Each structure stands twice: as C-alpha cells, then as structure tokens.
Amino acid sequence: MKVAVIGAGIMGATIGTYLDEAGADVWLVDPYKAHVDAINTKGLDIIGIDKDQQKFERNYPMKAVYTPDQIGEVMDYVVYCVKMMHMDDAIESAKCVSDAHTVQISLLNGVGSAEKLLENYGADQVVYGVVSSGGEIIEPGKVDRNFRPGMSFISVGPASKKLSPELLAFKEALDKTDCTFNLYEDIDPIVWEKMIKNCTGNAICSVARVTLGRLYNDDNGAELSELIEKEVRAVAEAQGIHVGPTPRMKGKFPIDFPHMPSTAQDVIAKKQTEIDTINGAVSRLGRKYGVPTPYCDCMTMLIKLIQANYDYMKL
C-alpha cells in the first residue's frame, strides 16, 4: 500500500505515522524545509497516547519530500491534510503521483474540499471526512500527536456513497493500529456535526481571545454559540442533511478546559484562517439555499476584518 500524505503538520503526522505502523509505504509531503529535513535526518519524533491512555515518545523513520514530484511513482492513496486555501495547489501538485485508480482522501476542516476534488476526479475516487483530535508541532521533526484511542477518531466516507474495496483495505490497515478509523456510506451528517463544533467555537474564541472552557461557561458565549448552531443546522437541513442531537453549549466543557481552536491559534499567530470553510461556508450556502445566517455572516466579517489588519492591531 503506497500512500502520499500532503501536508506533514499535526494531522498529516498523525495519520502518516499510524499508516507507517500499519506497514504502509508512506511519503510525507510538505514545503516546510526545516521540518522535512529534520524528518529525513533523524526521523519523525512523535509524542503520542496509547490505547491504555498512557503517553509515550517514539521515533518514526519516515520519508519526506518538499513536493509530490520528488516521489517519482504513482500512489494507491493520496491523503490531503492541508488548509483549504492551499487545496487547489495541493490537488494540482499531487496529479503526478495519481492515476485513475488512486483514491483521493481529504481530511480538511470545514466543507468544500470534496467539491474541489470532484472537479478533478470521479466520485468513485473521492473520499472525505473529519478528524476529531488536535496536537502541536513542538519543533521541526517533532509533533505532539494528541490522538486518544477510543476517544479521538478519523471518520470518512466516499463521495459515491458506496464503500469500495480500496477504502475497506485502507480501514483494514489502520485497524491494525490504535487509530480509531470509521467508515460511513454517507459521511455528510458527521461532517456537519463537526461543522457545528467548528462554527460555534472557532470564530468566537478568535474574537474574544478565550478558551473553549471560558466560552461555553459564559452566558453570552453559550447563547451566541447556540444561535450559530441553529443557523448551521438550518443550512444542513436545506441540503437534506440531518444532524442528530449534540450536547448543550452551556457547560459543554469545564471552565478550565484549556483548548484554543485552530482558527483562534491562527489569529493569535497572525496567520490567514480557514473561516471561509466554516462560518463563511455556512453563509455562502445559506445564500444559495435561501437560509438567513446573520450570526455566521457577522463572525465571518469580524475574522476577515482582523485578518486584514494584523499589522495595525492595538492589542
């Protein structure tokens, strides 16, 4: 099994090392030179959590390149772990390691990556889904893979809504490891369940500069989150996607829960965010289906205002 993982950050390192544990021939692809050079020189150091919920540190001898054309052969699977603003370039660059049989798997945040893949490949080749864990790049060549077996998961499904032998083989490989990997014929309800989590937490934490624990234990934060959730659900229903019940926002996490969502991390680091694929996507689809989304509209505009003025911010 030959796999190219496009993007060797937290998610790429997570699934890449699990696939390596499963015996796959894995190539990590990333333009971050210091990271790639460190992996090739000394391997990829992973801080992980095992099935007994015990932390460990392990070194994975991995192959890493700056661009897919350095691989020099066609892959069975290409896994995309980049940000949406880089997806078009990633798809184009990975064509040299893809053919009519290569399965294209997107693990990007938000919605829209499957549509980009479908512009280039048939529905029988396109797979997309979600990842429920975070982590941190400690330094080039060292990643905290904060994936908790049995609690964290990767869930995907095919654009064709039909499970192929290739996708089943991919799951069979990961099932040899501690990675919780789920397959669904219809992944859309799972994707939109995560959209609720992303849309109700990412933008608000970015603007308010608070953790999820603080957000969901504040009356104003919890109420605003619930108003955004109603919009996300309405847009999903307009597309024929039903999302099951989710936990109430108020008190969803302990007040000392320390996590800052990825969008908030990007804002603090003064990076471009993925707001267009989360709240911005809800706004865009709301206009398409005639669903009002004033709260998502507002959060999207606020994040874009902040992004455009990083160099001029007073705080």
Protein Blocks (a to p, Z undefined) as FASTA:
>chain_A
ZZddehjafklmmmmmmmmmnopacddddfblklmmmmmmnopadddddfkopacddddd
ddddfbfklnopacfbdcdfbdfklmmmmmmmmmmmgcfklccddfbehehjlmmmmmmb
cfklpccdddfbecddfbghiacdfbdehkaccddddfklpacfklmmmmmmmmmmmbdc
dddfblmlmmmmmmmmmmmmmmmmmmnopafklmmmcfklmmmmmmmmmmmmmmmmmnop
acdddddfehpacfklcbdcfklmmmmnopacfklmmmmmmmmmmmmnopacfklmmmmm
mmmmmmmmmmmcfZZ
